[in-house]
Amino acid sequence: MLHIFKNFFFLILLIIIPDYAYAYLDPGTGSIIFQAILGFIAAVISYFYFFWEKVKSFFKKILGFIAAVISYFFFFWKKVKSLFKKIFCKKKDE
C-alpha cells in the first residue's frame, strides 16, 4: 500500500514540476545571494551580541544591588556590635 502512495506522489511531482525552467542566472545573481547570506550572518551575530549585552547588564545591576546590600549590612553590623559592646560589656574596674 505504501508503495502505491510513493508512486502516486512521484507521478504528481512529475506532472507539477516542469522539465525546463527557462531561467537565466547572470553573474550578479550570485553576488546578490552571497550578500544576502552575509547580511543574514551579520544580523544573527549582532542580535546575539546585543542580547548578551542586555543579559550582562541585568546581572551587573543585580550583583551591584546585592553587593550594596551586603556592604550596608556589614557597615551597620559593625555599628550595632560596637554599641552592644558599650552597653553590655562594661569594664571590670568600674
Rosetta blueprint (number, residue, H / E / L):
1 M L
2 L H
3 H H
4 I H
5 F H
6 K H
7 N H
8 F H
9 F H
10 F H
11 L H
12 I H
13 L H
14 L H
15 I H
16 I H
17 I L
18 P L
19 D L
20 Y L
21 A L
22 Y L
23 A L
24 Y L
25 L L
26 D L
27 P H
28 G H
29 T H
30 G H
31 S H
32 I H
33 I H
34 F H
35 Q H
36 A H
37 I H
38 L H
39 G H
40 F H
41 I H
42 A H
43 A H
44 V H
45 I H
46 S H
47 Y H
48 F H
49 Y H
50 F H
51 F H
52 W H
53 E H
54 K H
55 V H
56 K H
57 S H
58 F H
59 F H
60 K H
61 K H
62 I H
63 L H
64 G H
65 F H
66 I H
67 A H
68 A H
69 V H
70 I H
71 S H
72 Y H
73 F H
74 F H
75 F H
76 F H
77 W H
78 K H
79 K H
80 V H
81 K H
82 S H
83 L H
84 F H
85 K H
86 K H
87 I H
88 F H
89 C L
90 K L
91 K L
92 K L
93 D L
94 E L
